[in-house]
Amino acid sequence: MKSRWTDAEAAQYTGPLGARVYTSRLLGRERSLVLHGGGNTSVKLCEKDLFGEEREVLYVKGSGSDLETIDAGGFAPLALAHLQKLTRLPALSDAQMLNELGTQVLRAGAPVPSVETLLHALLPHRYVDHTHADAVLAVSNTPDGAQRMREIYGERVALIPYVMAGFDLAAHCAREFPKQATGKTIGMVLLSHGLLSFGAEARESYERMIELVSMAEAYLERNRAWHIALPARPAAAPGREEIADLRRAIAAQAGAPVVLRVSDAPRFLGFAQHPQVDKLSQQGPATPDHLLYTKPAPMLGRDVAAFARGYREYFERHAARAKQPKTMLDPAPRMVLDPQLGFAAAGRDAREAAIIEELYQHSIEVILSAEALGGWRGVGEAHLFDIEYWDLEQAKLRKAAAAPPFTGEIALVTGAASGIGKACAEAFLRRGAAVVGLDRNPAIESLWQRPEFLGLTVELTDAAALNASLDKAVRRFGGVDMIVLNAGIFPSSQPLQDITADSWQRAMSVNLEAPLRLLQLCHALLRLAPRGGRIVVIGSRNVPAPGPGAAAYSASKAALNQVARVAALEWAKDGIRINSLHPDAVYDTGLWTEELLAARAKAYGMSVEQYRRKNLLRTEVASRDVAELAAEMCGALFAKTTAAQVPVDGGNERVV
């Protein structure tokens, strides 16, 4: 591993806290060191309070901050003297520790301090870095890991056996570190947990971390236990319905919808086909920090019920041994390994599923290296139980349970690059859903750069392309729960006698046949939706009240409306409901330009403002108004409604 420090970059960060920010970001760029909020850093500074009195302040990374993007505001400042006293107490509960940390935060609005704040406070060094380096974990998680660490580092590190993070770990280190530290000591290894480095300056602490990790990598390289080959046999990819069925089974055990992210990348497929995968995958995570996103072991094969039974037995066994009544919140798996499927990550939302996938990518490397070195040994069962049912982790799980209404669900929106479709995508994202946006405009692919959104460029009239897009959507998120049929075209105005065959066919192809084909392709997925399938058709005022010159458009939209009514009749038995919205005069879409608005207003003898509000309520209807109702129609308020047709037009005399 190489140092990423450059003087030019460093010069952009001023002061000792700025230097802390810079080197924290350097660590965050190394995915083999920290992932998704993992790891933490700190700096101890002497500052004056409002009375001009000097005090020592510990700036420690706040919970939820990501080292790769952290700024000064991502660090919590705490009174150092009080923290150091806490480490000398004989005992301190989790609740007491968190309360004490909270009372020592010196800036209103600062993030919650890391649970490892006391560990940073006790070390007698200005800068402290803490990572979960893959190479260090690979060496550490072997039967003779402690001996190997001594062989690699000698006096350069203090060596601490596994102790659960929090007060117990800090108190243990407070006793043991002074006994082991010498003038040569530049770091500390926490077995089956991670690596710390420290120094008087930010660059020194950072480059010591790089040096220590590089030593572990070199050791693995010398022992032919680094970058292990993992051949994969070709496998028949599971179909969309099979993936959706697996997701439904996991959701049933979890008691809530989940996002299922499937990957048959060669590394995942190779590990799932490994001859010893049963043994290697069942020993727990590489570090307890990953446990929030995993179970003690991934599920092998796709028998979700069997996994849940086994997990309940594991839970009950350890709860009885600990003689502590515990509440098991969720027996569902978070990972699936299968020789045909490869790997699947089941997250409470799309972000969590992406985190689980990346964590397990790195876990595979750690497992293979440790196995090649001397035998893989994960965090022991007893420790896993202690962490999983640790009060702090339980609090995180309960917080996750209070999530937006569509968390874990997947919405598919057509014509999502602009106008009503884009507003619908935004409405579903705000409600916690993962969203698949389909549009012929390539801009859809970069509309949102976030794990909950997948934008796909597709011509909806191309059956093969549409089918391929659904494959991508289901492999990314696991299924489809909700559909908004929004995409459509409005042909140029033509009297009935002048409509060409091509114009008529184009309107029918886009506005009727493409939505019908999508419904047919998605029926099996909607039937497997954990909370039942939901469809919203974006119709038109022209369905109940057609206008002159719009025969092709009006007929195609009316035909789609009839398809929706038939779907409501036929698919109710599958738990699928379908409702229609009929908007009118929505002017913030790509169909309307300022010039066209002005021309239409003039034709009516109105100002543009008057024209925008020419409805009974004299109100303007915007894309967001339609989108919000579309999202609500997929929610609890409309749970007992199907085949409804609701106008969104401010009131139209011809419709009324």
N, C-alpha and C positions, 0 to 999 in steps of 0.2 A: 504494500500500500504506500502511495506517495503523498507527501504533504501538498495540499492545495493552496497554501499561503502564497500570496503575492503582495509585494509592498504597495503596488498601485491600488489594489482593492482595499487593502488595510487602511490606506490613507483616507478613504471615504468614511471611516468610522472614527469618531473622536472620543477621547477620554477612556478611562478604564472600563466603563460599562459598554461603550461602543466597541471596544476590543473584544469584550465578552460576547456581544451580539455577533460580531464577525466570525469568530472561531466556532461559535455554536452553529452558525449557518454552514460552515465548512464541514463540520461533523454531519450535519443533516443531509448533505449532498451524497454521503457515502451510504448507500442502501444496505451494505453489509455490516454497518455499525448501528444504525438506528432506523426504525420504520414507524411511520404514522404516529407521531407523538411520543415514541419511546425514547429512552435515554433522558438525561437531564444535565444541566450545567449550572455553575454558580460562580459568584465573585464576592469577596468580602471587602467592603470599603469603609473608610472613616469619613463620616459626614457630620455637619453641624445641624442641630435642630433649630427651631424658631427662637430659642433663647441663646443661641450661639454656643451651646454646649456640644462638645464632640461625642459621638457615639459610633459604635461599630455596627454596620448594617450588612446583612447577608442578602444579596440579590440572587434568588433561585428561580429556575424555570417554573412557571406556573402550570398546573394541570391543564391539559387540553391544548397547550401550545405545541407547535411543531418546530423542531430545531431548524429545519430547512428554511423556514420563512419567519422565524421569530424576530421581533424587534424589542426595543427597550421596554415597551409596555407589556411584553410577555413575561417579564420577570417580576416576581413578588418581593418587595423589600421587607425584611423582618429585623427586629432587634436581636442582634447576635448573642448578647450576654445571656439573655433569658433562655435561648435555645440550648446553649452549652450547659446551663444548669440542668435542663431537662434530661440530658443524656446521662446524668449521674444519679437519677432517681432509681430506686430498686424496681419499680414497676410503673407502667402507665398504660391505660386501656386505649384502644383506638379512638373512642369518642373523646376521651380526655386529651389525647395528643392533638386531634384536629381542633378542639376548642382552644388549646394553648397556642397552636400555630396561628389560629384566627385572631387571637388577642394581640399578637405581636406584629401583625401586618401594619406597615407605616404609611400606606397610601390608600386612600379611599378608591374603590373601583379596581384595585389590583386583582390579578387572578388568584385562585386558590393555590396555596403553596403545594409543591410536590409532596407526596407521602414520604419521600426520602430526604426531606429538608434537614432532618436532624443528622443524617449521615454526612451531609455537606458541612453542617455547622461544626461538627466535632473535629474534622480534619484540620490540622494546623497549617494550612496553605491558603494562599489568596485565591487562586483559581482552581476549580475542581471540575473535571469532565467525567461523565459516566455514560458508557455505551453498552450495547449487547452484541458485541462483535461476533460474527459467525465463527471465525477461526478460533477465538478464545473459548466459545461454547463447545465447539467440536472437540477440543482437547479436554476441557473441563468435564464434559459429559461422557466420560469413559470410567470403567471400574477403578482405575488407578490415576484418575484425573489430577488429584492433589500432588502426587509424586511427579507426574509429568510437568505440571506447572512449576514445581521447584527446579526441575531439570532445565526448563526453558529460561526461567527468570532469576533463579537464585535469590539474592538479597534485593533485587530491583523491585520486587512487589511484596506486600504483605498478603498472606493467604488466609481467607476467611471461609469456614465451612458454610453450607447452606443454612440460612436463617431467614424466615419470612420477613419481607420488607416492612418498614415501620419502626416502631420504638424498639422492638426486640433486636432487630438487626443493628440499629444505631447504638444501643447499649452494649451489645456484644463487641462491635468494632471499637467503641470507646475504651473497652477493657483490653482488647487484643492488639489493636494497632500500635500503641506505644511499646508493647513488648517486642514486636517484630521489626519496627522501623529502624533503619540505620541511615547513615549518610548517603548510602547508595539507593535508597528506596524512592522510586518515582511514581509508584502506582499501587493499586490494591486489586486483587482478584477475589470476587465473590463467586464461589463455586456454584455452578448451575444457575447463575444469575447474570453476571456481567463483569465489566472491567472499569476501574477508575484510574485516572491519571491526575496529577496536580503539579503546580508550579507557581513561581512568583509572578509570572507574566502570562497573559493569555496565549501568546504564541508558544511559550515553553510548555504549558500544560497540553495544548493541542498537539504539538509535535511529539511530545512524549507518548500520547495516546497512539499516534501513527506508528511510532517506533515499537511500542509494545505489541500492537496488533501485527505488525510486520514480522516480529519475532515468532509469533504463533503461526502465521502463514508459512514462514520458512521451515518451521519444525514439521508442519504437516507435509510440505513439499518434499522434505528430506525423507520422510517416512512413507512417501507415495500415498498420502491420504488427503490430497487436495485436488480439486477438479476431477472427481471420479466419473468415469464413463458410465452411461446409463442407457443401454440400447432399448428401443421400443419396437414392438411388433405392430404391424398395421392392424387397425381395429375397425369394426363396423360401427360407425357413429350412431348413437341412438336418435330416434326421430323426435320431432317436436312434442308429440303427445306423450311419449315416454318420459321426457324431461319434465313436462308439466305435471305428470302423474306423480313423479318423485317429489317434486316441490309440494304438491298437495299433501302427500303423506307426511313430509317433514313439518309442514304448517299445522297439520292436525295434532302432532305431538307437541309442537311449540305453543299451541293455543292461539296463534295469530299468524297472519300471512308472513311469508319470508321471500326474500329475493334469492334466487338460486343462480349462481354464476358458474358456468360449465367451461372447462378447458381440457382439450386433448392435446395440449402442447407436448412435444416429445419428452420433456423432462417429467411432466406429470404422468403421462401414459407409461413411461418407462418405470417410474416408481410404483405405479399401481400394478404393473406386471412383474415386479421384482419377486424372485422366488421366496424371499423372506419377508415380504411386506406384512404378513400377519404379525410377525414378531416386532419388526422395526417400527410399525405405525402405532403400536398399542402401548407404548411406554410413556405417553404424556409429551408435553411440549418441551422445547429446548430450554426455555426460561419461563418462570412463572408470570413474567410480564405479558406473555402471549395468552394467558389463560382466559382472560375476559372474552377473547374472540374464538376460543376453542373449547372442546370438551377434553376430558382426560385422554381420549383416544379418538381418532377419526372413525367413521363408520366404514366397514369393509363390505362391499356389495351394496345392495339397495333395499335390504330388508329393514325398513325404518322401525317397525314395531319391535323387532328383535333387539335392535340397538337400544331402544327406549327401555325395554325390560332389563337389559343388562346394565344400563346406566342407573336405573332405579335400585337395582340390587347393590351396585357399587355405593350409591348414596346411603342406602339403609344400613349397609355393613359398617361404613365409617361413622355414620351418625350414632349407631349403637355403641361402637368402640369408644367414641368420644363422650358418650353419655350426655349428649346435648341434643335436645329436640330441634330440628331444623326444618325449614320449609323449602322444598325443592321447587324452584320457580319454573324450570323449563328442562324437560328431559330430552329435547330434540337434539339431533346432531348438528354440528356446525361445519363439518367436513365429510365428504364422501370420496372414497377411493374405489375404483372399479376398473378392471382390465379393459373393458370396452369403452366405458364413459370417460375414463381418465380421472379427473378431479372435479369436484363441485364444492363450492363454498356457499353455505346457507347463512345469509346475514339478515338481521332485522330490517335493514334497508340496503340500498345499492352500495353506499359508501362502506358499510361494514363488510359486505360480501367481497368488495375489492380489497379491503385490508386483510381479510382472512386468506384470500388467494395469494397475496404477496408474502404474508407471513409464512405460509406453508411452502412457498417456493424456497425461502431461505431455510426453513426447517429441514427440507429434504437435503440441502447441501450439508447442513450440520450433521444430520443423521448419517449420511453416507460417509462423511469424513471420519466421524467418530467410530463407525463400524469398521472402516478400513484400518483405523489406528489401533484399536484395542477392544472394540465392542461398544455399541451405543447403549447409553443408559440415560433415560429421561428423568425428569423430576419425579420422585417417588409418589405412590398413591396417597400416602398419609399427608404429605405436603400439599398435594393437589387438592385434597378435600379441605384442608385448612384454609387454602387461598380462595377456593371457589365459594366457600360459605363464610369467608371473612366478612365482617360487617361492612368494610369499605367497598368490597366488590358487590355485595348484595345491594348496597345503596345505589351503585351505578346501574345495576339491572333494573331496579325499581324506577329509577329516573328514565331509563330507556323505555319502560312500559308506558309512561305518560307521553306518548308520541303523537304527532299529527294524525288525522283520521285515516289517511291512505298509506301510512307507513307499511312497507312490505308488499305493496300492491303495484301493478304495472298497468299503465295506461298507454294506448296506442292512438296517436292523433294523425290524421291525414291532412295534407296541406298546411303543415305546421311551421313553415318558414316565415309566414307573414299573416297579418290580419287576424281574423277570428281564430284560425288554427294556432298561431303563435300565442295568442292570449290564452287559449285553452291549455297549451303546454305549460305556460306559466302558472295557471290556476291549479293544475294537478301537482306541479312541483312544489308549490306553496303548501299543499296539503300533504306532502310527504311521499308522494308516489314516485316511482321510477317511470320515466316517460320515453317512449319510442316515437320520434317524429319522422314522418315520411313526407317527402316533397320532391318534386322534379327539380327544384332549385338547389344546386350544390351548396348554397349558403347554409342549408340545414345542418350540415355536418359540423360546422364550427359555431353554431348559434349559442350553445352553452358548453363550456369546458368544465364539466363536473361529472362525477361517476353516476349520478342519477339520470343522465340524459344520453340517449343514443340517437343521433341524427343520421338518417340514411337517405341517399339520393336514389329515387326510384320513380320511374314512369308507371303510374298505377294501372295503366291499360296493358302493360307488359306482364303477362301472367307468370312467366318464368322468373322475371326480376322480382316480382312481388313475393313469390314463393321463397326465393333466396333471402329476401329481406326479413321475412318472418323467421327463417332459420337463424339468422344472426341475432334477431331480437330475443328469441327464446333461449339461445345459448348465453346471451349476456345477462338476462334477468330471470329466466325460468318459466315464463308463460305470458299470458295476456289476460288481464282481469276486466279491463274497461277499454272501450273503443269509442272514439269520436270521429264519425264520418263527416268530415268537413270539406275536403277537397272538391272542387267543382269549377265549371267554366260557365260564363254567361256570354253566349254568342252575340254578335252584333245584331241590332234590331232589324227584323225583316218581316214584312207582311206574310201572312200564311201562304199566299199563292206564289211567293218568290223564294221560299226556303229551298235550298239545294239539298240533294241527297247526302252530300258530304257533310254539310253543316248539321243536318239532322242526326246523322250517324255519329258525328263527333260528340255532340251533346249527350246522346244516349250512352256512348262508350265511356265517357268520363263521369257523367253524373249518375248513371244507373248501373251499367254493367260492371265497372271497376269496384264500386262499393259492394255489389252483390257478390262478386268473386271474393273479396276480402272477408265478407261475412262467412261465406262457405269455408274458406281456409281456416278461419278462426273459431268455428263452432266447437271443435273438439277442445280447444284451449279454454274457451269461455266456460264450457261445461265442467272443467276441472279447476276453475277459479275457487280459492278457499272460501270466499264470501259470496260466491255466485257471480256470474258474468253480467256485465252492464254495458249497454250500448246507447249512445246518444247520436241521433241523426240531426245534422244541421240542415234543415229544410229551407223553406222560403215562404214569404208572404204570398208568393205566386201559387202556392199549393191551394189555399182556400180562395185566393182572389187573383187569378192570372191577369196579366196586363197585355194590351195590344202590342204586337211586334215581338213577343217573347214566347212563341208557341213551342219551339224546341226546348228552351230552358224550362218552361212551365210544365210541359209534358214529362220531361225527364225527372224533374223534382217530384211531381205527383206520382209517377210510377215508383220512385224510391220510397215515397211515403206509404204506398200500398205494400211494398216489400216489407217495410218495417212492421206494418200491422199484421201481416201474415207471420213474420218472425215471432211477434209477441204471442200469437196463437200456438205456434208449433214448438217454440223453444221454452215456454214457461215450465214444462215438465222437467227441463234440464237446469232449472234455477237461473235462467237468463232472462233479464228484463230489458226492454228497449223502449225508448221514448224519443219524441221528436221536438225540436225547437224550430220555430218559424220566425227568423228575424226579418226586419225590413229597414231600409234606409240606414245601414251601417256604413258610414262614410270614411272611417279611418282604416280602409283596406286598400290593397293595391289596385282595385278596380276603379277607384275614384282619384282624380287629380284635381288640383285647385281650379284648373281651366274648365274641366267638365262640370264641377260643382257650380261654378259661376254661370256657365251656359244653361244648366238645368234650372237654376234659380231665376234667371232672366226669363226663361220660357214660362215660368209660373208667375211672373211679375212680382217676385220676392227678392229680398236680400239673401245672401248666402246663409246668414244666421237664421233667418226665418225659414228658409228651405230645410236646413238641418233639423228644425223642430216642427215640421209640418205634420204633427200627429195630434191626437186628442189631448194628450197630457202636455203638449208643447215642451217636450223634453228631447234631449239628444241621446240616441242609442249608440253606444260604442262597442267595439270588439270585446272589451273586458266585461261588459254587461252580459253579453251572450255567453262568454266563457265561464263566468262565475256560476251562472245557472246550469250550464252543461256539467260542471264539476259537482254541483249540489245534487243534480239528478242521479249521480253515481253514488251519492252518500246516503246516510241513514234517513234523512228526511223523506226521501222518495223510495224507501225500501219496499213499500207496499204498492208501488205504482208501476204499471207497465201499459204500453200502447197510448200514453198521453200525448197530446199535441198542444204545445204551449207557445203562444205568440210572444215575441220579444220585439215590439214595434212601437211602444208608447201609445198604442190604441189606433186602429185603422178603421175608418167608417165602413169600408167595403168588407172587412173581416168581421167586424162586430155585427 
